[in-house]
Amino acid sequence: MNYNDLISRYSKLGQRVSDLSRIESLMRAVGDPQKKLRFVHIAGTNGKGSVTEMLSRTLTAAGYRTGSFTSPYILRYNDRIRVNGAEITDGELDELADIVSAAVAGLPVGFSQFEITQAMALLHYQRCGCDIVVLETGLGGLLDSTNVIPAPEAAVITSIALDHTAILGDTPEEIARHKAGIIKRGSAAVCSACVKDGARAVIQEQAERCGTTLRVPDMSLMNVHRCDIFGAEFDYGGLTGLALKMGGTHQLYNAAAVIETVNALRERGYDIPDEALREGLTAQIPARVQILREQPPVILDGSHNPEGLSALAAVVGQLPLPRRAVIGMLSDKDSTGAAKLIADSCDEFYCVDGFMPSARPADELAKLLFDCGATASPSGKSAADTAQELAAKPDGSLIICGSLYLASEILNANIFGKGEQ
């Protein structure tokens, strides 16, 4: 079976469920590959993708055959499922689609696209003989389908902020309770230093219930020599001369979480040299303050919630004037909160839609930004055409932001080549 046919068949059923029985039935039907693998499980509002990539590259550099699972895809479906950085092939996906399709045919319930993808991914990692898999949650943690795995080697919480509030709760503490659900008895636990006290206390309680110590990076051990849109140079504890290639202060918090996760894995017997960690920290992924062009600057970022866009606004402040933005968001996101945070960061906003069926109409988004004091208007053109037209201006900076799906459309349009990643 062609995997595209299988995926499209299950595109309408929601991922969210009241317990894990649905995904458990699917995993049993395909042989429970998750029970034959080891994991680092990553949850959080923002930062999951960056931490997943840094850890995956670190473990690969250390000699471990490493699977990585991310969502959503950026360039194409295959980039969600990788082993040692190599994407799963179309042929491999088709083979796995046959297996999963046969399994679901014998089950009385339906499955979401995410669950189908997860089943194929875990089968792929088992087939490839992965030593460890860095697994990113889809939504939340406690009831996320990825939480069907046994106790991970390490459970990592990257950040807690208001997103998916209709499902996860409308306070940081309620959201933290869902994210902390990936911590299980027998796993190490790591929490980013950016998580605030109330949410951190909830995560601490879950770690204590599971009989494990919560590791939180000590940011006083970090000495930053440089941090800008091009990355950072810093020391952490006894590690000196560390470097990041992804820009923004928020990446320093992600890096510290990665270092503490590596320390936790070392305590569990993993042989991870410092040089492997150094290499892992230089990982880059698309649409995270991605530099598409240096002069005049063109920056692409997929941040889509207030916390992420607040971090982006801090980065944008370093760019030359005038700052123009192409922005699009999905209707289920907190566009009002995001607009308040980013309104002052750019001189002009050009709002776009059409990159996803669920994109917020451009005129609605423009009004939200206008009400927050920004100069904003609907573009009236596609995101790619708008970006190309604005990039042709000889002065200032261009920022493209608001959604990973918008970022995917820009990257696939290839109007700026492969960028600086």
C-alpha positions in Angstrom: 0.0 0.0 0.0 1.2 3.5 -0.7 1.7 5.2 2.6 0.1 8.5 1.4 -3.2 6.5 0.9 -3.0 5.1 4.4 -2.2 8.5 6.0 -4.9 10.3 4.1 -7.5 7.7 5.2 -6.9 8.6 8.8 -6.5 12.3 8.5 -9.8 13.3 10.1 -9.8 11.3 13.4 -8.5 13.3 16.3 -5.3 12.3 18.1 -6.7 13.1 21.6 -8.3 10.3 23.6 -9.3 9.8 27.3 -6.8 7.0 27.8 -4.1 5.0 25.9 -6.2 2.0 25.2 -6.6 2.9 21.5 -2.9 3.2 20.8 -2.2 0.2 23.0 -4.4 -2.0 20.8 -2.7 -0.8 17.6 0.8 -1.4 19.1 -0.2 -4.9 20.1 -1.5 -5.6 16.6 1.9 -4.7 15.1 4.0 -6.6 17.6 4.7 -4.0 20.3 7.9 -2.7 18.9 8.1 -0.1 21.6 8.8 -2.8 24.1 12.0 -3.8 22.3 13.4 -0.2 22.2 14.9 2.3 24.6 13.8 5.9 24.6 14.5 9.5 25.6 11.0 11.1 25.7 10.6 14.8 25.1 7.6 16.9 26.1 7.1 20.7 26.4 5.3 23.6 24.9 8.3 24.9 22.9 11.8 23.6 22.4 11.0 20.0 21.8 12.3 19.9 18.2 15.5 21.7 19.1 16.2 19.4 22.1 15.3 16.3 20.1 17.7 17.3 17.3 20.6 18.1 19.7 20.2 14.9 21.6 19.8 12.8 18.5 22.9 14.2 17.0 24.8 13.8 20.3 23.9 10.1 20.6 24.7 9.4 17.0 28.1 11.1 17.3 28.7 8.9 20.4 28.2 5.8 18.3 24.7 4.9 19.1 22.2 4.0 16.4 19.7 6.6 17.1 16.1 7.0 15.9 14.4 10.4 16.1 10.6 11.1 15.9 9.4 14.7 15.5 6.1 16.5 14.5 5.0 18.0 12.4 7.1 17.5 9.3 8.8 20.6 7.8 9.8 19.7 4.2 8.1 16.3 3.7 6.4 13.6 5.6 9.6 11.4 5.7 11.6 13.9 7.8 9.6 13.0 10.9 11.1 9.5 11.0 14.9 9.4 10.9 17.7 7.0 12.0 21.2 8.6 12.5 19.8 11.6 10.7 18.7 9.7 7.6 15.1 10.0 6.6 12.9 6.9 6.1 12.6 6.2 2.4 9.3 6.1 0.4 9.8 2.4 -0.2 10.3 1.7 3.6 7.1 3.7 4.3 5.1 1.7 1.8 6.3 -1.6 3.3 5.3 -0.4 6.8 2.0 0.9 5.5 1.2 -2.6 4.4 1.9 -4.0 7.9 0.0 -1.3 9.7 -3.0 -1.3 7.3 -3.4 -5.1 7.8 -3.3 -4.5 11.6 -5.9 -1.8 11.7 -8.2 -3.8 9.4 -8.6 -6.3 12.2 -9.4 -3.7 14.9 -12.8 -2.3 15.8 -11.7 1.3 16.4 -10.3 4.0 14.2 -6.9 5.6 14.5 -5.5 9.1 14.0 -2.9 10.0 11.4 -0.5 10.6 14.3 -1.1 7.2 15.7 -0.6 5.5 12.3 2.6 7.5 11.8 3.9 6.5 15.3 3.2 2.8 14.6 5.2 2.9 11.4 8.0 4.9 13.1 8.4 2.5 16.0 8.4 -0.5 13.6 11.1 1.2 11.5 13.3 1.9 14.6 13.0 -1.8 15.6 13.8 -3.0 12.1 16.9 -0.7 12.0 18.1 -2.1 15.3 18.2 1.3 17.0 20.0 1.5 20.3 17.9 4.4 21.5 15.1 6.6 20.1 14.6 10.3 20.9 10.8 10.5 20.8 9.0 13.9 20.7 5.4 14.0 22.0 2.6 15.2 19.8 0.4 17.0 22.3 0.7 17.1 26.1 2.3 13.9 27.5 0.2 12.0 29.9 -2.4 10.9 27.3 -0.3 11.5 24.2 -0.1 8.4 22.1 3.7 8.4 22.4 3.3 7.7 26.1 2.5 4.1 25.3 6.3 3.4 25.6 7.8 1.8 28.7 9.7 3.9 31.2 12.2 5.9 29.1 15.9 6.3 29.9 15.2 9.9 30.5 12.0 12.1 30.4 12.7 15.7 29.4 10.3 18.7 29.9 11.5 21.6 27.7 9.1 24.4 28.6 5.6 25.1 29.9 3.4 27.8 28.4 -0.2 28.3 27.5 -1.0 26.4 24.3 -3.7 23.9 23.4 -5.5 25.2 26.5 -8.9 23.7 25.5 -7.3 20.2 25.8 -4.5 20.6 28.3 -5.9 23.3 30.7 -5.7 27.0 31.0 -3.0 27.4 33.7 0.7 26.5 33.5 0.2 24.1 36.4 -2.6 22.1 34.6 -0.4 22.0 31.4 2.6 20.9 33.5 0.6 18.0 34.9 0.0 16.7 31.3 3.6 17.2 30.3 4.9 15.5 33.5 3.0 12.4 32.6 5.9 11.2 30.6 8.0 10.7 33.8 7.7 7.1 34.9 9.1 5.0 37.6 12.6 3.9 36.5 13.3 6.9 34.3 15.6 9.8 34.8 13.8 13.2 34.7 15.0 16.6 33.4 13.2 19.9 33.4 14.4 23.0 31.6 15.4 26.0 33.8 13.0 28.1 31.9 10.0 26.4 33.6 8.5 28.7 36.2 8.1 27.7 39.9 4.4 26.7 39.9 4.7 24.4 36.9 8.1 23.1 38.1 6.6 22.1 41.4 4.0 20.0 39.6 6.8 18.3 37.6 8.8 17.8 40.8 5.8 16.1 42.5 5.5 13.7 39.6 9.2 12.9 39.7 9.0 12.2 43.5 6.0 9.9 42.9 8.1 8.0 40.5 11.0 7.7 42.9 13.4 9.8 40.7 15.3 13.0 41.2 14.4 15.9 38.9 17.4 17.5 37.3 17.1 21.2 36.6 20.1 23.0 34.9 21.8 25.5 37.1 22.0 28.5 34.8 24.5 30.2 37.1 27.0 27.7 35.7 26.6 29.2 32.3 28.9 31.9 31.1 27.7 33.3 27.7 30.4 34.9 25.5 28.1 35.6 22.5 24.4 35.1 21.7 22.9 36.5 18.5 20.8 35.4 15.5 23.7 33.3 14.3 24.0 31.2 17.5 26.0 31.4 20.7 29.3 30.6 22.4 29.3 29.7 26.0 30.7 27.6 28.9 28.7 25.4 31.2 30.2 24.1 34.4 33.4 22.4 33.5 32.6 22.4 29.7 34.2 25.4 28.0 34.1 26.6 24.4 30.6 25.3 23.6 28.8 26.6 20.5 25.3 26.7 19.2 24.3 27.4 15.6 20.7 28.1 16.3 20.1 31.7 17.4 18.2 33.1 20.3 18.6 33.2 24.1 16.0 30.4 24.4 18.4 28.0 22.7 20.8 28.4 25.7 18.0 27.0 27.9 17.5 24.1 25.5 21.3 23.5 25.4 21.5 23.3 29.2 18.6 20.8 29.2 20.5 18.7 26.7 23.7 18.8 28.8 21.8 17.6 31.9 20.1 14.9 29.9 23.5 13.7 28.7 24.7 13.7 32.3 21.7 11.6 33.3 22.3 9.1 30.5 26.0 8.8 31.5 24.9 7.9 35.0 22.8 5.1 33.4 25.9 3.7 31.6 25.8 5.5 28.3 29.3 6.3 27.0 28.9 9.8 25.6 32.2 11.7 25.1 32.3 15.5 25.5 33.2 15.8 21.8 29.9 14.0 20.9 28.0 16.5 23.0 29.9 19.4 21.5 28.9 18.2 18.0 25.3 17.6 19.1 24.9 21.1 20.4 25.7 22.5 16.9 22.7 20.8 15.4 20.3 22.9 13.3 16.7 22.4 12.2 14.6 24.3 9.8 12.3 27.1 10.9 14.0 27.8 14.2 15.4 31.3 13.6 16.6 29.9 10.3 18.7 32.4 8.3 17.5 32.1 4.7 19.6 35.0 3.6 22.2 37.1 5.5 22.1 40.4 3.6 19.6 41.9 3.8 18.5 39.5 6.5 15.7 37.0 5.9 14.7 35.0 8.9 12.2 32.1 9.0 10.7 30.9 12.3 7.8 28.5 13.0 6.9 29.8 16.5 3.2 29.7 16.8 2.3 30.5 20.4 2.9 33.4 22.7 6.0 32.0 24.4 7.6 31.1 21.1 6.8 34.4 19.5 8.0 36.3 22.5 11.4 34.5 22.1 11.3 35.4 18.4 10.6 39.0 19.2 13.7 39.2 21.3 15.8 37.9 18.3 14.1 40.2 15.8 15.2 43.2 18.0 18.7 42.6 16.8 17.9 43.0 13.1 18.3 46.2 11.1 15.4 48.5 10.4 12.9 48.6 8.8 11.6 45.2 9.9 8.9 43.7 7.7 7.1 40.5 8.6 5.1 37.9 6.7 2.9 36.3 9.2 0.3 33.5 9.2 -1.3 31.5 12.0 -3.7 28.6 12.5 -7.2 29.3 13.8 -6.7 27.1 16.9 -3.8 29.2 18.2 -3.8 32.1 20.6 -3.5 34.7 17.9 -4.5 37.5 20.2 -1.8 36.7 22.8 0.7 36.2 20.1 -0.2 39.5 18.4 0.3 41.4 21.7 3.8 40.0 22.1 5.0 40.5 18.6 3.2 43.7 17.5 6.0 46.0 18.6 8.8 44.0 17.0 8.2 44.8 13.4 7.4 48.0 11.4 5.0 46.3 9.0 3.1 43.0 9.1 1.8 41.4 5.9 -0.8 38.7 6.9 -1.3 35.6 4.8 -3.5 32.5 4.8 -4.0 29.6 2.4 -1.0 27.6 3.6 -3.3 25.3 5.5 -7.1 24.8 5.5 -7.2 25.8 9.1 -5.2 29.0 8.7 -6.7 32.0 10.3 -8.1 34.4 7.6 -5.5 37.0 6.8 -8.0 39.9 7.4 -8.8 38.6 10.9 -5.1 38.3 11.8 -4.4 41.8 10.4 -7.2 43.2 12.6 -5.7 41.5 15.7 -2.3 43.0 15.0 -3.8 46.4 14.2 -5.7 46.4 17.4 -2.4 45.8 19.2 -0.9 48.9 17.6 0.9 47.3 14.7 0.9 48.4 11.1 -0.7 45.3 9.5 -2.8 44.4 6.4 -3.8 41.3 4.5 -1.2 40.6 1.8 -3.7 39.5 -0.8 -1.1 37.2 -2.3 0.3 33.8 -1.4 2.9 33.6 1.4 5.7 32.7 -1.1 4.8 35.6 -3.5 4.6 38.0 -0.6 7.9 36.9 0.9 9.6 37.1 -2.5 8.3 40.6 -3.2 9.4 41.9 0.2 12.8 40.2 0.0 13.5 42.2 -3.1 13.6 45.4 -1.2 17.2 46.5 -0.7 17.0 47.6 2.9 15.9 46.4 6.2 15.0 42.8 7.3 12.3 40.3 6.5 10.9 37.9 9.1 8.5 35.1 8.1 6.7 33.6 11.1 3.6 32.4 12.9 3.3 28.7 11.9 5.5 25.7 11.1 3.0 25.0 8.3 3.7 28.4 6.8 7.4 27.7 7.2 7.0 24.5 5.3 5.3 26.2 2.4 8.1 28.8 2.2 10.9 26.2 2.3 9.2 24.0 -0.2 8.8 27.0 -2.5 12.6 27.2 -2.5 12.5 30.9 -3.2 15.6 31.4 -1.0 17.4 28.2 -1.8 18.4 26.1 1.1 19.1 29.0 3.4 22.0 29.0 5.9 21.0 25.7 7.6 
